[in-house]
């Protein structure tokens, strides 16, 4: 599922590599989705099935809002893009 998510992000115009050749937004979002799964002790499939719950939990008013805002809100942004991906697949 993460390979499909990677392709989706690239198709949406997210950067795979920085100008210097380092991993960029695509890999960062994948890493953050994996981190949420580890933190919640769930599979990627479980995350996809319950994505709305996790977007709310890590969103601005959720129980894990502080974690969601880490790294300039990268965790909640990754969850939102994953939600977009899930809705069209």
PDB file of N, CA, C and O in Angstrom, chain B, residues numbered from 101:
ATOM      1  N   UNK B 101       0.821  -1.194   0.000  1.00  0.00           N
ATOM      2  CA  UNK B 101       0.000   0.000   0.000  1.00  0.00           C
ATOM      3  C   UNK B 101       0.869   1.264   0.000  1.00  0.00           C
ATOM      4  O   UNK B 101       0.502   2.272  -0.604  1.00  0.00           O
ATOM      5  N   UNK B 102       2.011   1.206   0.674  1.00  0.00           N
ATOM      6  CA  UNK B 102       2.882   2.381   0.705  1.00  0.00           C
ATOM      7  C   UNK B 102       3.474   2.707  -0.661  1.00  0.00           C
ATOM      8  O   UNK B 102       3.724   3.872  -0.970  1.00  0.00           O
ATOM      9  N   UNK B 103       3.699   1.683  -1.477  1.00  0.00           N
ATOM     10  CA  UNK B 103       4.192   1.947  -2.844  1.00  0.00           C
ATOM     11  C   UNK B 103       3.147   2.705  -3.653  1.00  0.00           C
ATOM     12  O   UNK B 103       3.479   3.613  -4.414  1.00  0.00           O
ATOM     13  N   UNK B 104       1.883   2.326  -3.483  1.00  0.00           N
ATOM     14  CA  UNK B 104       0.802   3.030  -4.173  1.00  0.00           C
ATOM     15  C   UNK B 104       0.679   4.456  -3.650  1.00  0.00           C
ATOM     16  O   UNK B 104       0.434   5.386  -4.418  1.00  0.00           O
ATOM     17  N   UNK B 105       0.849   4.625  -2.336  1.00  0.00           N
ATOM     18  CA  UNK B 105       0.806   5.957  -1.733  1.00  0.00           C
ATOM     19  C   UNK B 105       1.953   6.810  -2.283  1.00  0.00           C
ATOM     20  O   UNK B 105       1.770   7.989  -2.584  1.00  0.00           O
ATOM     21  N   UNK B 106       3.128   6.206  -2.409  1.00  0.00           N
ATOM     22  CA  UNK B 106       4.279   6.915  -2.981  1.00  0.00           C
ATOM     23  C   UNK B 106       3.954   7.391  -4.397  1.00  0.00           C
ATOM     24  O   UNK B 106       4.191   8.551  -4.732  1.00  0.00           O
ATOM     25  N   UNK B 107       3.417   6.506  -5.219  1.00  0.00           N
ATOM     26  CA  UNK B 107       3.063   6.861  -6.597  1.00  0.00           C
ATOM     27  C   UNK B 107       2.012   7.971  -6.607  1.00  0.00           C
ATOM     28  O   UNK B 107       2.094   8.907  -7.404  1.00  0.00           O
ATOM     29  N   UNK B 108       1.029   7.860  -5.719  1.00  0.00           N
ATOM     30  CA  UNK B 108      -0.006   8.887  -5.612  1.00  0.00           C
ATOM     31  C   UNK B 108       0.608  10.256  -5.304  1.00  0.00           C
ATOM     32  O   UNK B 108       0.269  11.250  -5.946  1.00  0.00           O
ATOM     33  N   UNK B 109       1.505  10.303  -4.325  1.00  0.00           N
ATOM     34  CA  UNK B 109       2.136  11.572  -3.957  1.00  0.00           C
ATOM     35  C   UNK B 109       2.918  12.162  -5.126  1.00  0.00           C
ATOM     36  O   UNK B 109       2.836  13.360  -5.396  1.00  0.00           O
ATOM     37  N   UNK B 110       3.664  11.327  -5.807  1.00  0.00           N
ATOM     38  CA  UNK B 110       4.440  11.790  -6.967  1.00  0.00           C
ATOM     39  C   UNK B 110       3.494  12.316  -8.046  1.00  0.00           C
ATOM     40  O   UNK B 110       3.744  13.363  -8.643  1.00  0.00           O
ATOM     41  N   UNK B 111       2.409  11.584  -8.293  1.00  0.00           N
ATOM     42  CA  UNK B 111       1.418  12.012  -9.290  1.00  0.00           C
ATOM     43  C   UNK B 111       0.759  13.339  -8.894  1.00  0.00           C
ATOM     44  O   UNK B 111       0.327  14.103  -9.758  1.00  0.00           O
ATOM     45  N   UNK B 112       0.686  13.608  -7.586  1.00  0.00           N
ATOM     46  CA  UNK B 112       0.094  14.849  -7.096  1.00  0.00           C
ATOM     47  C   UNK B 112       1.085  16.014  -7.115  1.00  0.00           C
ATOM     48  O   UNK B 112       0.733  17.145  -6.779  1.00  0.00           O
ATOM     49  N   UNK B 113       2.331  15.724  -7.515  1.00  0.00           N
ATOM     50  CA  UNK B 113       3.319  16.784  -7.644  1.00  0.00           C
ATOM     51  C   UNK B 113       4.258  16.951  -6.465  1.00  0.00           C
ATOM     52  O   UNK B 113       5.035  17.905  -6.423  1.00  0.00           O
ATOM     53  N   UNK B 114       4.199  16.041  -5.512  1.00  0.00           N
ATOM     54  CA  UNK B 114       5.113  16.124  -4.372  1.00  0.00           C
ATOM     55  C   UNK B 114       6.507  15.670  -4.803  1.00  0.00           C
ATOM     56  O   UNK B 114       6.655  14.788  -5.648  1.00  0.00           O
ATOM     57  N   UNK B 115       7.509  16.283  -4.213  1.00  0.00           N
ATOM     58  CA  UNK B 115       8.902  16.019  -4.582  1.00  0.00           C
ATOM     59  C   UNK B 115       9.383  14.694  -4.017  1.00  0.00           C
ATOM     60  O   UNK B 115       9.173  14.378  -2.846  1.00  0.00           O
ATOM     61  N   UNK B 116      10.031  13.935  -4.880  1.00  0.00           N
ATOM     62  CA  UNK B 116      10.638  12.677  -4.447  1.00  0.00           C
ATOM     63  C   UNK B 116      12.062  12.932  -3.945  1.00  0.00           C
ATOM     64  O   UNK B 116      12.519  12.299  -2.993  1.00  0.00           O
ATOM     65  N   UNK B 117      12.753  13.871  -4.600  1.00  0.00           N
ATOM     66  CA  UNK B 117      14.122  14.192  -4.232  1.00  0.00           C
ATOM     67  C   UNK B 117      14.321  15.707  -4.166  1.00  0.00           C
ATOM     68  O   UNK B 117      13.675  16.464  -4.889  1.00  0.00           O
ATOM     69  N   UNK B 118      15.220  16.127  -3.290  1.00  0.00           N
ATOM     70  CA  UNK B 118      15.596  17.536  -3.231  1.00  0.00           C
ATOM     71  C   UNK B 118      16.534  17.825  -4.396  1.00  0.00           C
ATOM     72  O   UNK B 118      17.019  16.891  -5.035  1.00  0.00           O
ATOM     73  N   UNK B 119      16.801  19.094  -4.686  1.00  0.00           N
ATOM     74  CA  UNK B 119      17.751  19.419  -5.757  1.00  0.00           C
ATOM     75  C   UNK B 119      19.131  18.783  -5.559  1.00  0.00           C
ATOM     76  O   UNK B 119      19.834  18.506  -6.531  1.00  0.00           O
ATOM     77  N   UNK B 120      19.516  18.554  -4.298  1.00  0.00           N
ATOM     78  CA  UNK B 120      20.816  17.930  -4.036  1.00  0.00           C
ATOM     79  C   UNK B 120      20.759  16.403  -4.063  1.00  0.00           C
ATOM     80  O   UNK B 120      21.771  15.741  -3.835  1.00  0.00           O
ATOM     81  N   UNK B 121      19.565  15.835  -4.345  1.00  0.00           N
ATOM     82  CA  UNK B 121      19.446  14.389  -4.478  1.00  0.00           C
ATOM     83  C   UNK B 121      19.030  13.649  -3.227  1.00  0.00           C
ATOM     84  O   UNK B 121      18.989  12.418  -3.224  1.00  0.00           O
ATOM     85  N   UNK B 122      18.719  14.374  -2.163  1.00  0.00           N
ATOM     86  CA  UNK B 122      18.277  13.731  -0.925  1.00  0.00           C
ATOM     87  C   UNK B 122      16.781  13.440  -0.974  1.00  0.00           C
ATOM     88  O   UNK B 122      16.046  14.094  -1.713  1.00  0.00           O
ATOM     89  N   UNK B 123      16.322  12.456  -0.185  1.00  0.00           N
ATOM     90  CA  UNK B 123      14.887  12.165  -0.135  1.00  0.00           C
ATOM     91  C   UNK B 123      14.100  13.406   0.295  1.00  0.00           C
ATOM     92  O   UNK B 123      14.546  14.165   1.156  1.00  0.00           O
ATOM     93  N   UNK B 124      12.936  13.602  -0.309  1.00  0.00           N
ATOM     94  CA  UNK B 124      12.152  14.799  -0.023  1.00  0.00           C
ATOM     95  C   UNK B 124      10.786  14.436   0.550  1.00  0.00           C
ATOM     96  O   UNK B 124      10.645  13.438   1.257  1.00  0.00           O
ATOM     97  N   UNK B 125       9.787  15.249   0.242  1.00  0.00           N
ATOM     98  CA  UNK B 125       8.455  15.158   0.842  1.00  0.00           C
ATOM     99  C   UNK B 125       7.833  13.774   0.726  1.00  0.00           C
ATOM    100  O   UNK B 125       7.256  13.283   1.696  1.00  0.00           O
ATOM    101  N   UNK B 126       7.934  13.145  -0.411  1.00  0.00           N
ATOM    102  CA  UNK B 126       7.326  11.826  -0.610  1.00  0.00           C
ATOM    103  C   UNK B 126       7.826  10.843   0.457  1.00  0.00           C
ATOM    104  O   UNK B 126       7.027  10.166   1.104  1.00  0.00           O
ATOM    105  N   UNK B 127       9.122  10.771   0.632  1.00  0.00           N
ATOM    106  CA  UNK B 127       9.690   9.825   1.596  1.00  0.00           C
ATOM    107  C   UNK B 127       9.437  10.264   3.028  1.00  0.00           C
ATOM    108  O   UNK B 127       9.280   9.431   3.921  1.00  0.00           O
ATOM    109  N   UNK B 128       9.398  11.576   3.245  1.00  0.00           N
ATOM    110  CA  UNK B 128       9.098  12.092   4.576  1.00  0.00           C
ATOM    111  C   UNK B 128       7.686  11.700   4.988  1.00  0.00           C
ATOM    112  O   UNK B 128       7.474  11.253   6.115  1.00  0.00           O
ATOM    113  N   UNK B 129       6.724  11.862   4.096  1.00  0.00           N
ATOM    114  CA  UNK B 129       5.343  11.503   4.426  1.00  0.00           C
ATOM    115  C   UNK B 129       5.206  10.001   4.665  1.00  0.00           C
ATOM    116  O   UNK B 129       4.495   9.583   5.579  1.00  0.00           O
ATOM    117  N   UNK B 130       5.868   9.201   3.868  1.00  0.00           N
ATOM    118  CA  UNK B 130       5.814   7.746   4.072  1.00  0.00           C
ATOM    119  C   UNK B 130       6.398   7.390   5.438  1.00  0.00           C
ATOM    120  O   UNK B 130       5.833   6.575   6.167  1.00  0.00           O
ATOM    121  N   UNK B 131       7.519   7.996   5.776  1.00  0.00           N
ATOM    122  CA  UNK B 131       8.157   7.749   7.071  1.00  0.00           C
ATOM    123  C   UNK B 131       7.235   8.154   8.224  1.00  0.00           C
ATOM    124  O   UNK B 131       7.160   7.465   9.241  1.00  0.00           O
ATOM    125  N   UNK B 132       6.553   9.251   8.059  1.00  0.00           N
ATOM    126  CA  UNK B 132       5.661   9.718   9.127  1.00  0.00           C
ATOM    127  C   UNK B 132       4.424   8.828   9.262  1.00  0.00           C
ATOM    128  O   UNK B 132       3.936   8.617  10.372  1.00  0.00           O
ATOM    129  N   UNK B 133       3.920   8.312   8.157  1.00  0.00           N
ATOM    130  CA  UNK B 133       2.798   7.363   8.215  1.00  0.00           C
ATOM    131  C   UNK B 133       3.249   6.089   8.942  1.00  0.00           C
ATOM    132  O   UNK B 133       2.519   5.557   9.777  1.00  0.00           O
ATOM    133  N   UNK B 134       4.441   5.608   8.623  1.00  0.00           N
ATOM    134  CA  UNK B 134       4.976   4.424   9.311  1.00  0.00           C
ATOM    135  C   UNK B 134       5.142   4.698  10.797  1.00  0.00           C
ATOM    136  O   UNK B 134       4.873   3.826  11.624  1.00  0.00           O
ATOM    137  N   UNK B 135       5.581   5.899  11.141  1.00  0.00           N
ATOM    138  CA  UNK B 135       5.781   6.261  12.551  1.00  0.00           C
ATOM    139  C   UNK B 135       4.451   6.283  13.309  1.00  0.00           C
ATOM    140  O   UNK B 135       4.383   5.829  14.451  1.00  0.00           O
ATOM    141  N   UNK B 136       3.412   6.799  12.690  1.00  0.00           N
ATOM    142  CA  UNK B 136       2.080   6.790  13.319  1.00  0.00           C
ATOM    143  C   UNK B 136       1.634   5.355  13.559  1.00  0.00           C
ATOM    144  O   UNK B 136       1.103   5.040  14.624  1.00  0.00           O
ATOM    145  N   UNK B 137       1.845   4.486  12.578  1.00  0.00           N
ATOM    146  CA  UNK B 137       1.459   3.079  12.732  1.00  0.00           C
ATOM    147  C   UNK B 137       2.224   2.424  13.883  1.00  0.00           C
ATOM    148  O   UNK B 137       1.643   1.678  14.671  1.00  0.00           O
ATOM    149  N   UNK B 138       3.512   2.699  13.980  1.00  0.00           N
ATOM    150  CA  UNK B 138       4.310   2.161  15.093  1.00  0.00           C
ATOM    151  C   UNK B 138       3.790   2.691  16.421  1.00  0.00           C
ATOM    152  O   UNK B 138       3.614   1.939  17.380  1.00  0.00           O
ATOM    153  N   UNK B 139       3.552   3.973  16.463  1.00  0.00           N
ATOM    154  CA  UNK B 139       3.092   4.635  17.689  1.00  0.00           C
ATOM    155  C   UNK B 139       1.738   4.088  18.142  1.00  0.00           C
ATOM    156  O   UNK B 139       1.502   3.920  19.339  1.00  0.00           O
ATOM    157  N   UNK B 140       0.862   3.814  17.194  1.00  0.00           N
ATOM    158  CA  UNK B 140      -0.482   3.313  17.493  1.00  0.00           C
ATOM    159  C   UNK B 140      -0.536   1.788  17.555  1.00  0.00           C
ATOM    160  O   UNK B 140      -1.551   1.207  17.939  1.00  0.00           O
ATOM    161  N   UNK B 141       0.577   1.145  17.168  1.00  0.00           N
ATOM    162  CA  UNK B 141       0.656  -0.314  17.139  1.00  0.00           C
ATOM    163  C   UNK B 141      -0.421  -0.907  16.214  1.00  0.00           C
ATOM    164  O   UNK B 141      -1.149  -1.828  16.584  1.00  0.00           O
ATOM    165  N   UNK B 142      -0.491  -0.342  14.999  1.00  0.00           N
ATOM    166  CA  UNK B 142      -1.455  -0.793  14.000  1.00  0.00           C
ATOM    167  C   UNK B 142      -0.734  -1.019  12.673  1.00  0.00           C
ATOM    168  O   UNK B 142       0.403  -0.584  12.489  1.00  0.00           O
ATOM    169  N   UNK B 143      -1.406  -1.700  11.761  1.00  0.00           N
ATOM    170  CA  UNK B 143      -0.850  -1.904  10.424  1.00  0.00           C
ATOM    171  C   UNK B 143      -1.260  -0.738   9.520  1.00  0.00           C
ATOM    172  O   UNK B 143      -2.147   0.047   9.854  1.00  0.00           O
ATOM    173  N   UNK B 144      -0.598  -0.648   8.381  1.00  0.00           N
ATOM    174  CA  UNK B 144      -0.973   0.355   7.381  1.00  0.00           C
ATOM    175  C   UNK B 144      -2.432   0.140   6.964  1.00  0.00           C
ATOM    176  O   UNK B 144      -3.183   1.099   6.784  1.00  0.00           O
ATOM    177  N   UNK B 145      -2.822  -1.125   6.814  1.00  0.00           N
ATOM    178  CA  UNK B 145      -4.195  -1.444   6.436  1.00  0.00           C
ATOM    179  C   UNK B 145      -5.179  -0.935   7.489  1.00  0.00           C
ATOM    180  O   UNK B 145      -6.205  -0.348   7.146  1.00  0.00           O
ATOM    181  N   UNK B 146      -4.869  -1.160   8.772  1.00  0.00           N
ATOM    182  CA  UNK B 146      -5.731  -0.668   9.849  1.00  0.00           C
ATOM    183  C   UNK B 146      -5.835   0.855   9.813  1.00  0.00           C
ATOM    184  O   UNK B 146      -6.910   1.420  10.011  1.00  0.00           O
ATOM    185  N   UNK B 147      -4.710   1.505   9.560  1.00  0.00           N
ATOM    186  CA  UNK B 147      -4.719   2.966   9.454  1.00  0.00           C
ATOM    187  C   UNK B 147      -5.660   3.401   8.336  1.00  0.00           C
ATOM    188  O   UNK B 147      -6.470   4.311   8.511  1.00  0.00           O
ATOM    189  N   UNK B 148      -5.546   2.743   7.188  1.00  0.00           N
ATOM    190  CA  UNK B 148      -6.403   3.083   6.058  1.00  0.00           C
ATOM    191  C   UNK B 148      -7.878   2.879   6.351  1.00  0.00           C
ATOM    192  O   UNK B 148      -8.715   3.686   5.946  1.00  0.00           O
ATOM    193  N   UNK B 149      -8.198   1.800   7.054  1.00  0.00           N
ATOM    194  CA  UNK B 149      -9.597   1.506   7.374  1.00  0.00           C
ATOM    195  C   UNK B 149     -10.191   2.498   8.366  1.00  0.00           C
ATOM    196  O   UNK B 149     -11.402   2.718   8.388  1.00  0.00           O
ATOM    197  N   UNK B 150      -9.330   3.093   9.185  1.00  0.00           N
ATOM    198  CA  UNK B 150      -9.791   4.007  10.238  1.00  0.00           C
ATOM    199  C   UNK B 150      -9.169   5.396  10.108  1.00  0.00           C
ATOM    200  O   UNK B 150      -8.974   6.086  11.109  1.00  0.00           O
ATOM    201  N   UNK B 151      -8.861   5.801   8.895  1.00  0.00           N
ATOM    202  CA  UNK B 151      -8.105   7.027   8.669  1.00  0.00           C
ATOM    203  C   UNK B 151      -8.786   8.259   9.250  1.00  0.00           C
ATOM    204  O   UNK B 151      -8.105   9.122   9.805  1.00  0.00           O
ATOM    205  N   UNK B 152     -10.086   8.369   9.142  1.00  0.00           N
ATOM    206  CA  UNK B 152     -10.796   9.547   9.676  1.00  0.00           C
ATOM    207  C   UNK B 152     -10.535   9.691  11.179  1.00  0.00           C
ATOM    208  O   UNK B 152     -10.287  10.796  11.661  1.00  0.00           O
ATOM    209  N   UNK B 153     -10.590   8.577  11.919  1.00  0.00           N
ATOM    210  CA  UNK B 153     -10.330   8.586  13.359  1.00  0.00           C
ATOM    211  C   UNK B 153      -8.941   9.153  13.655  1.00  0.00           C
ATOM    212  O   UNK B 153      -8.787   9.993  14.542  1.00  0.00           O
ATOM    213  N   UNK B 154      -7.936   8.695  12.914  1.00  0.00           N
ATOM    214  CA  UNK B 154      -6.566   9.134  13.173  1.00  0.00           C
ATOM    215  C   UNK B 154      -6.317  10.573  12.730  1.00  0.00           C
ATOM    216  O   UNK B 154      -5.545  11.288  13.368  1.00  0.00           O
ATOM    217  N   UNK B 155      -6.951  11.001  11.659  1.00  0.00           N
ATOM    218  CA  UNK B 155      -6.832  12.406  11.244  1.00  0.00           C
ATOM    219  C   UNK B 155      -7.407  13.299  12.342  1.00  0.00           C
ATOM    220  O   UNK B 155      -6.824  14.332  12.671  1.00  0.00           O
ATOM    221  N   UNK B 156      -8.526  12.912  12.900  1.00  0.00           N
ATOM    222  CA  UNK B 156      -9.119  13.696  13.986  1.00  0.00           C
ATOM    223  C   UNK B 156      -8.266  13.626  15.248  1.00  0.00           C
ATOM    224  O   UNK B 156      -8.073  14.636  15.925  1.00  0.00           O
ATOM    225  N   UNK B 157      -7.758  12.449  15.564  1.00  0.00           N
ATOM    226  CA  UNK B 157      -6.946  12.270  16.776  1.00  0.00           C
ATOM    227  C   UNK B 157      -5.684  13.126  16.748  1.00  0.00           C
ATOM    228  O   UNK B 157      -5.297  13.694  17.769  1.00  0.00           O
ATOM    229  N   UNK B 158      -5.040  13.222  15.580  1.00  0.00           N
ATOM    230  CA  UNK B 158      -3.794  13.985  15.449  1.00  0.00           C
ATOM    231  C   UNK B 158      -4.023  15.402  14.924  1.00  0.00           C
ATOM    232  O   UNK B 158      -3.074  16.172  14.781  1.00  0.00           O
ATOM    233  N   UNK B 159      -5.278  15.745  14.638  1.00  0.00           N
ATOM    234  CA  UNK B 159      -5.624  17.074  14.134  1.00  0.00           C
ATOM    235  C   UNK B 159      -5.608  18.127  15.229  1.00  0.00           C
ATOM    236  O   UNK B 159      -5.284  17.818  16.376  1.00  0.00           O
ATOM    237  N   UNK B 160      -5.948  19.353  14.898  1.00  0.00           N
ATOM    238  CA  UNK B 160      -5.818  20.492  15.808  1.00  0.00           C
ATOM    239  C   UNK B 160      -6.542  20.358  17.146  1.00  0.00           C
ATOM    240  O   UNK B 160      -6.102  20.929  18.144  1.00  0.00           O
ATOM    241  N   UNK B 161      -7.651  19.609  17.181  1.00  0.00           N
ATOM    242  CA  UNK B 161      -8.419  19.494  18.419  1.00  0.00           C
ATOM    243  C   UNK B 161      -8.399  18.090  19.006  1.00  0.00           C
ATOM    244  O   UNK B 161      -9.120  17.797  19.959  1.00  0.00           O
ATOM    245  N   UNK B 162      -7.579  17.234  18.440  1.00  0.00           N
ATOM    246  CA  UNK B 162      -7.534  15.848  18.881  1.00  0.00           C
ATOM    247  C   UNK B 162      -6.642  15.615  20.086  1.00  0.00           C
ATOM    248  O   UNK B 162      -5.865  16.480  20.493  1.00  0.00           O
ATOM    249  N   UNK B 163      -6.775  14.443  20.632  1.00  0.00           N
ATOM    250  CA  UNK B 163      -6.014  14.019  21.807  1.00  0.00           C
ATOM    251  C   UNK B 163      -4.504  14.064  21.551  1.00  0.00           C
ATOM    252  O   UNK B 163      -3.734  14.329  22.474  1.00  0.00           O
ATOM    253  N   UNK B 164      -4.077  13.812  20.326  1.00  0.00           N
ATOM    254  CA  UNK B 164      -2.652  13.790  19.972  1.00  0.00           C
ATOM    255  C   UNK B 164      -2.258  14.993  19.106  1.00  0.00           C
ATOM    256  O   UNK B 164      -1.339  14.906  18.292  1.00  0.00           O
ATOM    257  N   UNK B 165      -2.957  16.106  19.290  1.00  0.00           N
ATOM    258  CA  UNK B 165      -2.703  17.304  18.477  1.00  0.00           C
ATOM    259  C   UNK B 165      -1.259  17.780  18.583  1.00  0.00           C
ATOM    260  O   UNK B 165      -0.676  18.197  17.582  1.00  0.00           O
ATOM    261  N   UNK B 166      -0.680  17.727  19.762  1.00  0.00           N
ATOM    262  CA  UNK B 166       0.705  18.187  19.932  1.00  0.00           C
ATOM    263  C   UNK B 166       1.666  17.362  19.082  1.00  0.00           C
ATOM    264  O   UNK B 166       2.578  17.906  18.460  1.00  0.00           O
ATOM    265  N   UNK B 167       1.459  16.058  19.060  1.00  0.00           N
ATOM    266  CA  UNK B 167       2.300  15.193  18.230  1.00  0.00           C
ATOM    267  C   UNK B 167       2.050  15.489  16.753  1.00  0.00           C
ATOM    268  O   UNK B 167       2.991  15.532  15.961  1.00  0.00           O
ATOM    269  N   UNK B 168       0.804  15.690  16.385  1.00  0.00           N
ATOM    270  CA  UNK B 168       0.448  15.977  14.999  1.00  0.00           C
ATOM    271  C   UNK B 168       1.099  17.244  14.468  1.00  0.00           C
ATOM    272  O   UNK B 168       1.368  17.358  13.273  1.00  0.00           O
ATOM    273  N   UNK B 169       1.353  18.206  15.370  1.00  0.00           N
ATOM    274  CA  UNK B 169       1.948  19.482  14.969  1.00  0.00           C
ATOM    275  C   UNK B 169       3.476  19.442  14.882  1.00  0.00           C
ATOM    276  O   UNK B 169       4.092  20.404  14.423  1.00  0.00           O
ATOM    277  N   UNK B 170       4.084  18.354  15.312  1.00  0.00           N
ATOM    278  CA  UNK B 170       5.548  18.259  15.277  1.00  0.00           C
ATOM    279  C   UNK B 170       6.083  18.467  13.864  1.00  0.00           C
ATOM    280  O   UNK B 170       5.423  18.149  12.875  1.00  0.00           O
ATOM    281  N   UNK B 171       7.271  18.998  13.797  1.00  0.00           N
ATOM    282  CA  UNK B 171       7.963  19.208  12.511  1.00  0.00           C
ATOM    283  C   UNK B 171       7.109  20.009  11.522  1.00  0.00           C
ATOM    284  O   UNK B 171       6.907  19.602  10.378  1.00  0.00           O
ATOM    285  N   UNK B 172       6.618  21.149  11.992  1.00  0.00           N
ATOM    286  CA  UNK B 172       5.791  22.022  11.143  1.00  0.00           C
ATOM    287  C   UNK B 172       4.550  21.301  10.636  1.00  0.00           C
ATOM    288  O   UNK B 172       4.178  21.439   9.470  1.00  0.00           O
ATOM    289  N   UNK B 173       3.916  20.536  11.507  1.00  0.00           N
ATOM    290  CA  UNK B 173       2.673  19.798  11.222  1.00  0.00           C
ATOM    291  C   UNK B 173       2.837  18.697  10.180  1.00  0.00           C
ATOM    292  O   UNK B 173       1.870  18.332   9.511  1.00  0.00           O
ATOM    293  N   UNK B 174       4.035  18.171  10.037  1.00  0.00           N
ATOM    294  CA  UNK B 174       4.291  17.138   9.036  1.00  0.00           C
ATOM    295  C   UNK B 174       3.482  15.862   9.292  1.00  0.00           C
ATOM    296  O   UNK B 174       3.057  15.204   8.342  1.00  0.00           O
ATOM    297  N   UNK B 175       3.265  15.504  10.562  1.00  0.00           N
ATOM    298  CA  UNK B 175       2.528  14.271  10.852  1.00  0.00           C
ATOM    299  C   UNK B 175       1.064  14.392  10.424  1.00  0.00           C
ATOM    300  O   UNK B 175       0.541  13.502   9.753  1.00  0.00           O
ATOM    301  N   UNK B 176       0.408  15.475  10.803  1.00  0.00           N
ATOM    302  CA  UNK B 176      -1.001  15.622  10.419  1.00  0.00           C
ATOM    303  C   UNK B 176      -1.118  15.835   8.917  1.00  0.00           C
ATOM    304  O   UNK B 176      -2.077  15.364   8.304  1.00  0.00           O
ATOM    305  N   UNK B 177      -0.175  16.524   8.318  1.00  0.00           N
ATOM    306  CA  UNK B 177      -0.217  16.706   6.865  1.00  0.00           C
ATOM    307  C   UNK B 177      -0.063  15.376   6.136  1.00  0.00           C
ATOM    308  O   UNK B 177      -0.743  15.130   5.140  1.00  0.00           O
ATOM    309  N   UNK B 178       0.818  14.528   6.623  1.00  0.00           N
ATOM    310  CA  UNK B 178       0.989  13.191   6.031  1.00  0.00           C
ATOM    311  C   UNK B 178      -0.297  12.378   6.187  1.00  0.00           C
ATOM    312  O   UNK B 178      -0.718  11.695   5.253  1.00  0.00           O
ATOM    313  N   UNK B 179      -0.916  12.451   7.362  1.00  0.00           N
ATOM    314  CA  UNK B 179      -2.178  11.733   7.572  1.00  0.00           C
ATOM    315  C   UNK B 179      -3.274  12.249   6.639  1.00  0.00           C
ATOM    316  O   UNK B 179      -4.060  11.460   6.114  1.00  0.00           O
ATOM    317  N   UNK B 180      -3.332  13.533   6.435  1.00  0.00           N
ATOM    318  CA  UNK B 180      -4.345  14.105   5.537  1.00  0.00           C
ATOM    319  C   UNK B 180      -4.122  13.663   4.094  1.00  0.00           C
ATOM    320  O   UNK B 180      -5.079  13.349   3.386  1.00  0.00           O
ATOM    321  N   UNK B 181      -2.869  13.638   3.655  1.00  0.00           N
ATOM    322  CA  UNK B 181      -2.594  13.160   2.290  1.00  0.00           C
ATOM    323  C   UNK B 181      -2.914  11.678   2.179  1.00  0.00           C
ATOM    324  O   UNK B 181      -3.405  11.228   1.144  1.00  0.00           O
ATOM    325  N   UNK B 182      -2.644  10.915   3.230  1.00  0.00           N
ATOM    326  CA  UNK B 182      -2.976   9.487   3.221  1.00  0.00           C
ATOM    327  C   UNK B 182      -4.499   9.311   3.162  1.00  0.00           C
ATOM    328  O   UNK B 182      -4.995   8.404   2.494  1.00  0.00           O
ATOM    329  N   UNK B 183      -5.222  10.163   3.849  1.00  0.00           N
ATOM    330  CA  UNK B 183      -6.689  10.122   3.794  1.00  0.00           C
ATOM    331  C   UNK B 183      -7.171  10.404   2.371  1.00  0.00           C
ATOM    332  O   UNK B 183      -8.053   9.710   1.865  1.00  0.00           O
ATOM    333  N   UNK B 184      -6.596  11.422   1.726  1.00  0.00           N
ATOM    334  CA  UNK B 184      -6.951  11.711   0.326  1.00  0.00           C
ATOM    335  C   UNK B 184      -6.699  10.492  -0.555  1.00  0.00           C
ATOM    336  O   UNK B 184      -7.533  10.135  -1.388  1.00  0.00           O
ATOM    337  N   UNK B 185      -5.557   9.865  -0.369  1.00  0.00           N
ATOM    338  CA  UNK B 185      -5.189   8.663  -1.128  1.00  0.00           C
ATOM    339  C   UNK B 185      -6.204   7.536  -0.894  1.00  0.00           C
ATOM    340  O   UNK B 185      -6.653   6.890  -1.841  1.00  0.00           O
ATOM    341  N   UNK B 186      -6.553   7.315   0.350  1.00  0.00           N
ATOM    342  CA  UNK B 186      -7.492   6.235   0.702  1.00  0.00           C
ATOM    343  C   UNK B 186      -8.851   6.478   0.064  1.00  0.00           C
ATOM    344  O   UNK B 186      -9.488   5.537  -0.409  1.00  0.00           O
ATOM    345  N   UNK B 187      -9.299   7.718   0.045  1.00  0.00           N
ATOM    346  CA  UNK B 187     -10.628   8.027  -0.484  1.00  0.00           C
ATOM    347  C   UNK B 187     -10.759   7.754  -1.978  1.00  0.00           C
ATOM    348  O   UNK B 187     -11.856   7.463  -2.455  1.00  0.00           O
ATOM    349  N   UNK B 188      -9.649   7.844  -2.729  1.00  0.00           N
ATOM    350  CA  UNK B 188      -9.764   7.588  -4.167  1.00  0.00           C
ATOM    351  C   UNK B 188      -9.376   6.156  -4.543  1.00  0.00           C
ATOM    352  O   UNK B 188      -9.504   5.774  -5.706  1.00  0.00           O
ATOM    353  N   UNK B 189      -8.916   5.376  -3.600  1.00  0.00           N
ATOM    354  CA  UNK B 189      -8.529   3.992  -3.879  1.00  0.00           C
ATOM    355  C   UNK B 189      -9.475   2.989  -3.259  1.00  0.00           C
ATOM    356  O   UNK B 189      -9.280   1.782  -3.408  1.00  0.00           O
TER     357      UNK B 189
END
